[in-house]
Amino acid sequence: MCSLFREHPSKSEHLMKPVLYLDVDGVLWDVAEDGTFKGSNGLESFMNFALENFEVRWLTSWALEGYIREDRLPQLENFTKLSLETWKQVCPSMKWRENKTEAIDWEEHFYGRPFVWIEDGLLDEELIFLSELNYLDCYIHTDVFEDPDALIKAHKILLERFQL
């Protein structure tokens, strides 16, 4: 489980894992044929892989304060086969208001800690910001509403990119 107060990366082995910033809507869940929510194709395998190989942090409108409130986590549990304890392993990010790039811990990444951002769609300002910092390749477009297998494809990209 992650703390809201992270140490500098050099102080903890756990923190030396690459960071995976994770969106919820359009990435982790899809809409079933009957109109109900369901976990995205490949979700359970992806989350188990991600939590083992990355420090996974929320980067979603569900977590404007950096973390998802405890009372919202059961919603994730309800439409997936993953336990509440699994979802609690996802770490908070920093607070943000207008652009999700506000919640990324840029200092640690400027010092060399790798990261990847799984997101269904960035705002133009966020794309420009990432491009100007030469981090656009850290963004993996993953929209399960457009492509039901997008999360499975993102999983494969991570396996290749990080040679896992």
Order of alpha helices (4+ residues) and beta strands (2+ residues): beta-beta-beta-alpha-beta-alpha-alpha-alpha-beta-alpha-beta-alpha
